[in-house]
Amino acid sequence: MSTNKNLLYKGVKYSIGSFPLMFIGPVIIHSSFKNQGHPFFIPILLLGIAIAGFSAYLLFKGVTKITSALFNDSEN
């Protein structure tokens, strides 16, 4: 049961880490679209897309670890 607890904790940690990025990424994307005439429009847009994509990756990895900890019986 100890390995399942550790895996569950790791999954929750990934999921919690993705939540701030879920809000930061779209805010950066929105900010870059409001300043389309600025020379740094493309780099800031790419940064926002990368942050949003990374948050989706972290959330997927966290949910995968949580479901693995809950539904896999590794004691046998």
N, C-alpha and C positions, 0 to 999 in steps of 0.2 A: 504493500500500500504506500510505502514511502516514495517509491519512484513515481507513482501516480500523483501524489501530492506535489512533488517537485515539478512534474510536467504541467500540472494544473496551474501552479504558481507562475511558471514561465509563460504559459499562455495568457494568463491574466495580465502579466507584466507587459507583454507585447501589445495586447489590446488597449490597455490604459495608455501606453506610449503613443499609440496611433491617434487617440482622440484630440490632443492639441493640434496635431498636424492636419487633421480633417478640417479645422477651422482656419488655420494659418494659410494653407495652400489656396483655397478659393478667395480669401481676402487679397492675397498677393496677385492672383489672376485678375480679379476685379479692378484692383488698383492699376495694374498695367494696362488694361483696356481703357481706363479713364484717361490715361496719359499716352495715347497712341502717337502723338507728335514728338515725344521725348526720344533722344537717341538710344536710351537703354530699354526701349519697349520690348524688343525681342529677348534679350537676356533675362529680364525680369519675368516675362511671360514663361520662358522655359524653366526658370527657377520655380515658379508657382506650380507648373505642371509636374515637375519632378517631385516636389514636396507632396502634392496630392497623390501622385502615383505611389510614392513611398509609404504614405499613410494607408493606402489600400492594401499594399503588400504586407505591411505590419499587421493590419487587422486580419487579413486572410491567414497569415501564419499563426496569429494568436488563436483564432477560432479553430484552426486545424489542431493545434496542440491541446486546446481545451476539450474538443470532442475526442481526441485520441486518449486523453487522460480519463475521461468519463466512461467511454464505451469499450476500450480495449482492456482485456484481462491479462496483465503481464505476469501474474503470480504463478500461472500454471506452466 
